Amino acid sequence: MKKFIIVLALSLATITSAFAATAPIVGEVKKINLAQNKITLKHEPIINLDMKAMTMVFTVADPAMLATVKVGDKVTFEADRVKGKLTVLSLTAQ
């Protein structure tokens, strides 16, 4: 019975994560920290992370993304939790 419950829980977690795919988010660059590979974004709600609109710091998956934007830029990005950290997976200036 315990094995069944564990398998069921893992199956539901897999199904849930499949439906919680990332989606493009609109935001504005407030700060860039090249030394720590972080960016501060004022953003609209992030559905897949169950977050309201706010300003917050994200780690970037690829530090090269930081060279493509500057403070004040309007951006479209995708974010998710990677190894427990809120991480920008893609970033495009508008």
mmCIF file of the C-alpha atoms, coordinates in Angstrom:
data_MODEL
# 
_entry.id   MODEL 
# 
loop_
_atom_site.group_PDB 
_atom_site.id 
_atom_site.type_symbol 
_atom_site.label_atom_id 
_atom_site.label_alt_id 
_atom_site.label_comp_id 
_atom_site.label_asym_id 
_atom_site.label_entity_id 
_atom_site.label_seq_id 
_atom_site.pdbx_PDB_ins_code 
_atom_site.Cartn_x 
_atom_site.Cartn_y 
_atom_site.Cartn_z 
_atom_site.occupancy 
_atom_site.B_iso_or_equiv 
_atom_site.pdbx_formal_charge 
_atom_site.auth_seq_id 
_atom_site.auth_comp_id 
_atom_site.auth_asym_id 
_atom_site.auth_atom_id 
_atom_site.pdbx_PDB_model_num 
ATOM 1  C CA . MET A 1 1  ? 0.000  0.000  0.000   1.00 0.00 ? 1  MET A CA 1 
ATOM 2  C CA . LYS A 1 2  ? 2.830  2.429  0.848   1.00 0.00 ? 2  LYS A CA 1 
ATOM 3  C CA . LYS A 1 3  ? 4.485  1.720  -2.507  1.00 0.00 ? 3  LYS A CA 1 
ATOM 4  C CA . PHE A 1 4  ? 1.209  2.444  -4.295  1.00 0.00 ? 4  PHE A CA 1 
ATOM 5  C CA . ILE A 1 5  ? 0.832  5.793  -2.511  1.00 0.00 ? 5  ILE A CA 1 
ATOM 6  C CA . ILE A 1 6  ? 4.422  6.766  -3.329  1.00 0.00 ? 6  ILE A CA 1 
ATOM 7  C CA . VAL A 1 7  ? 3.972  5.846  -7.006  1.00 0.00 ? 7  VAL A CA 1 
ATOM 8  C CA . LEU A 1 8  ? 0.680  7.739  -7.131  1.00 0.00 ? 8  LEU A CA 1 
ATOM 9  C CA . ALA A 1 9  ? 2.254  10.832 -5.539  1.00 0.00 ? 9  ALA A CA 1 
ATOM 10 C CA . LEU A 1 10 ? 5.172  10.785 -7.993  1.00 0.00 ? 10 LEU A CA 1 
ATOM 11 C CA . SER A 1 11 ? 2.784  10.378 -10.921 1.00 0.00 ? 11 SER A CA 1 
ATOM 12 C CA . LEU A 1 12 ? 0.692  13.334 -9.795  1.00 0.00 ? 12 LEU A CA 1 
ATOM 13 C CA . ALA A 1 13 ? 3.811  15.468 -9.325  1.00 0.00 ? 13 ALA A CA 1 
ATOM 14 C CA . THR A 1 14 ? 4.895  14.656 -12.876 1.00 0.00 ? 14 THR A CA 1 
ATOM 15 C CA . ILE A 1 15 ? 1.470  15.482 -14.291 1.00 0.00 ? 15 ILE A CA 1 
ATOM 16 C CA . THR A 1 16 ? 1.274  18.727 -12.315 1.00 0.00 ? 16 THR A CA 1 
ATOM 17 C CA . SER A 1 17 ? 4.701  19.901 -13.475 1.00 0.00 ? 17 SER A CA 1 
ATOM 18 C CA . ALA A 1 18 ? 3.737  19.162 -17.084 1.00 0.00 ? 18 ALA A CA 1 
ATOM 19 C CA . PHE A 1 19 ? 0.790  21.551 -16.783 1.00 0.00 ? 19 PHE A CA 1 
ATOM 20 C CA . ALA A 1 20 ? 2.857  24.214 -15.023 1.00 0.00 ? 20 ALA A CA 1 
ATOM 21 C CA . ALA A 1 21 ? 5.014  24.963 -18.052 1.00 0.00 ? 21 ALA A CA 1 
ATOM 22 C CA . THR A 1 22 ? 6.653  28.341 -18.273 1.00 0.00 ? 22 THR A CA 1 
ATOM 23 C CA . ALA A 1 23 ? 4.982  31.124 -20.216 1.00 0.00 ? 23 ALA A CA 1 
ATOM 24 C CA . PRO A 1 24 ? 6.329  34.472 -21.425 1.00 0.00 ? 24 PRO A CA 1 
ATOM 25 C CA . ILE A 1 25 ? 6.184  37.218 -18.792 1.00 0.00 ? 25 ILE A CA 1 
ATOM 26 C CA . VAL A 1 26 ? 6.448  40.959 -19.392 1.00 0.00 ? 26 VAL A CA 1 
ATOM 27 C CA . GLY A 1 27 ? 8.727  42.938 -17.106 1.00 0.00 ? 27 GLY A CA 1 
ATOM 28 C CA . GLU A 1 28 ? 11.145 45.821 -16.698 1.00 0.00 ? 28 GLU A CA 1 
ATOM 29 C CA . VAL A 1 29 ? 14.825 45.594 -15.768 1.00 0.00 ? 29 VAL A CA 1 
ATOM 30 C CA . LYS A 1 30 ? 15.472 47.434 -12.511 1.00 0.00 ? 30 LYS A CA 1 
ATOM 31 C CA . LYS A 1 31 ? 19.009 46.266 -11.693 1.00 0.00 ? 31 LYS A CA 1 
ATOM 32 C CA . ILE A 1 32 ? 21.724 44.001 -13.137 1.00 0.00 ? 32 ILE A CA 1 
ATOM 33 C CA . ASN A 1 33 ? 24.355 42.304 -10.970 1.00 0.00 ? 33 ASN A CA 1 
ATOM 34 C CA . LEU A 1 34 ? 26.990 40.845 -13.314 1.00 0.00 ? 34 LEU A CA 1 
ATOM 35 C CA . ALA A 1 35 ? 29.180 39.585 -10.464 1.00 0.00 ? 35 ALA A CA 1 
ATOM 36 C CA . GLN A 1 36 ? 26.414 37.366 -9.090  1.00 0.00 ? 36 GLN A CA 1 
ATOM 37 C CA . ASN A 1 37 ? 24.609 36.573 -12.379 1.00 0.00 ? 37 ASN A CA 1 
ATOM 38 C CA . LYS A 1 38 ? 21.403 38.153 -11.079 1.00 0.00 ? 38 LYS A CA 1 
ATOM 39 C CA . ILE A 1 39 ? 18.794 40.514 -12.437 1.00 0.00 ? 39 ILE A CA 1 
ATOM 40 C CA . THR A 1 40 ? 16.077 42.484 -10.650 1.00 0.00 ? 40 THR A CA 1 
ATOM 41 C CA . LEU A 1 41 ? 12.835 42.577 -12.615 1.00 0.00 ? 41 LEU A CA 1 
ATOM 42 C CA . LYS A 1 42 ? 9.530  44.343 -12.031 1.00 0.00 ? 42 LYS A CA 1 
ATOM 43 C CA . HIS A 1 43 ? 7.134  41.798 -13.515 1.00 0.00 ? 43 HIS A CA 1 
ATOM 44 C CA . GLU A 1 44 ? 3.517  40.887 -14.096 1.00 0.00 ? 44 GLU A CA 1 
ATOM 45 C CA . PRO A 1 45 ? 2.083  37.763 -12.383 1.00 0.00 ? 45 PRO A CA 1 
ATOM 46 C CA . ILE A 1 46 ? 4.036  34.532 -12.961 1.00 0.00 ? 46 ILE A CA 1 
ATOM 47 C CA . ILE A 1 47 ? 1.419  31.795 -13.204 1.00 0.00 ? 47 ILE A CA 1 
ATOM 48 C CA . ASN A 1 48 ? 3.735  28.773 -13.154 1.00 0.00 ? 48 ASN A CA 1 
ATOM 49 C CA . LEU A 1 49 ? 5.369  30.047 -9.937  1.00 0.00 ? 49 LEU A CA 1 
ATOM 50 C CA . ASP A 1 50 ? 2.056  31.187 -8.392  1.00 0.00 ? 50 ASP A CA 1 
ATOM 51 C CA . MET A 1 51 ? 3.421  34.730 -7.922  1.00 0.00 ? 51 MET A CA 1 
ATOM 52 C CA . LYS A 1 52 ? 1.664  38.056 -7.988  1.00 0.00 ? 52 LYS A CA 1 
ATOM 53 C CA . ALA A 1 53 ? 3.095  41.031 -9.849  1.00 0.00 ? 53 ALA A CA 1 
ATOM 54 C CA . MET A 1 54 ? 6.104  42.403 -7.951  1.00 0.00 ? 54 MET A CA 1 
ATOM 55 C CA . THR A 1 55 ? 9.742  43.443 -8.170  1.00 0.00 ? 55 THR A CA 1 
ATOM 56 C CA . MET A 1 56 ? 12.250 40.737 -7.314  1.00 0.00 ? 56 MET A CA 1 
ATOM 57 C CA . VAL A 1 57 ? 15.724 39.332 -7.916  1.00 0.00 ? 57 VAL A CA 1 
ATOM 58 C CA . PHE A 1 58 ? 16.273 36.313 -10.166 1.00 0.00 ? 58 PHE A CA 1 
ATOM 59 C CA . THR A 1 59 ? 19.339 34.249 -10.985 1.00 0.00 ? 59 THR A CA 1 
ATOM 60 C CA . VAL A 1 60 ? 19.906 33.887 -14.742 1.00 0.00 ? 60 VAL A CA 1 
ATOM 61 C CA . ALA A 1 61 ? 20.408 30.479 -16.345 1.00 0.00 ? 61 ALA A CA 1 
ATOM 62 C CA . ASP A 1 62 ? 22.943 31.917 -18.801 1.00 0.00 ? 62 ASP A CA 1 
ATOM 63 C CA . PRO A 1 63 ? 25.030 34.925 -17.680 1.00 0.00 ? 63 PRO A CA 1 
ATOM 64 C CA . ALA A 1 64 ? 25.353 36.022 -21.330 1.00 0.00 ? 64 ALA A CA 1 
ATOM 65 C CA . MET A 1 65 ? 21.687 37.076 -21.182 1.00 0.00 ? 65 MET A CA 1 
ATOM 66 C CA . LEU A 1 66 ? 22.651 39.989 -18.926 1.00 0.00 ? 66 LEU A CA 1 
ATOM 67 C CA . ALA A 1 67 ? 24.693 41.569 -21.733 1.00 0.00 ? 67 ALA A CA 1 
ATOM 68 C CA . THR A 1 68 ? 21.588 41.768 -23.945 1.00 0.00 ? 68 THR A CA 1 
ATOM 69 C CA . VAL A 1 69 ? 19.629 44.157 -21.684 1.00 0.00 ? 69 VAL A CA 1 
ATOM 70 C CA . LYS A 1 70 ? 20.138 47.304 -19.623 1.00 0.00 ? 70 LYS A CA 1 
ATOM 71 C CA . VAL A 1 71 ? 18.364 48.952 -16.691 1.00 0.00 ? 71 VAL A CA 1 
ATOM 72 C CA . GLY A 1 72 ? 15.060 50.427 -17.850 1.00 0.00 ? 72 GLY A CA 1 
ATOM 73 C CA . ASP A 1 73 ? 14.545 47.954 -20.717 1.00 0.00 ? 73 ASP A CA 1 
ATOM 74 C CA . LYS A 1 74 ? 11.115 46.404 -21.142 1.00 0.00 ? 74 LYS A CA 1 
ATOM 75 C CA . VAL A 1 75 ? 11.633 42.647 -21.482 1.00 0.00 ? 75 VAL A CA 1 
ATOM 76 C CA . THR A 1 76 ? 9.858  39.378 -22.069 1.00 0.00 ? 76 THR A CA 1 
ATOM 77 C CA . PHE A 1 77 ? 11.195 36.478 -20.033 1.00 0.00 ? 77 PHE A CA 1 
ATOM 78 C CA . GLU A 1 78 ? 10.459 32.988 -18.803 1.00 0.00 ? 78 GLU A CA 1 
ATOM 79 C CA . ALA A 1 79 ? 11.251 31.901 -15.260 1.00 0.00 ? 79 ALA A CA 1 
ATOM 80 C CA . ASP A 1 80 ? 11.058 28.770 -13.182 1.00 0.00 ? 80 ASP A CA 1 
ATOM 81 C CA . ARG A 1 81 ? 12.544 27.219 -10.067 1.00 0.00 ? 81 ARG A CA 1 
ATOM 82 C CA . VAL A 1 82 ? 15.903 25.557 -10.843 1.00 0.00 ? 82 VAL A CA 1 
ATOM 83 C CA . LYS A 1 83 ? 17.610 23.724 -7.975  1.00 0.00 ? 83 LYS A CA 1 
ATOM 84 C CA . GLY A 1 84 ? 15.465 25.735 -5.570  1.00 0.00 ? 84 GLY A CA 1 
ATOM 85 C CA . LYS A 1 85 ? 16.373 29.134 -7.050  1.00 0.00 ? 85 LYS A CA 1 
ATOM 86 C CA . LEU A 1 86 ? 14.076 31.415 -9.019  1.00 0.00 ? 86 LEU A CA 1 
ATOM 87 C CA . THR A 1 87 ? 15.793 31.485 -12.382 1.00 0.00 ? 87 THR A CA 1 
ATOM 88 C CA . VAL A 1 88 ? 15.299 33.386 -15.637 1.00 0.00 ? 88 VAL A CA 1 
ATOM 89 C CA . LEU A 1 89 ? 15.453 30.789 -18.411 1.00 0.00 ? 89 LEU A CA 1 
ATOM 90 C CA . SER A 1 90 ? 15.067 33.179 -21.349 1.00 0.00 ? 90 SER A CA 1 
ATOM 91 C CA . LEU A 1 91 ? 15.257 36.954 -21.644 1.00 0.00 ? 91 LEU A CA 1 
ATOM 92 C CA . THR A 1 92 ? 14.486 39.198 -24.608 1.00 0.00 ? 92 THR A CA 1 
ATOM 93 C CA . ALA A 1 93 ? 14.423 43.010 -24.767 1.00 0.00 ? 93 ALA A CA 1 
ATOM 94 C CA . GLN A 1 94 ? 11.231 44.359 -26.352 1.00 0.00 ? 94 GLN A CA 1 
# 
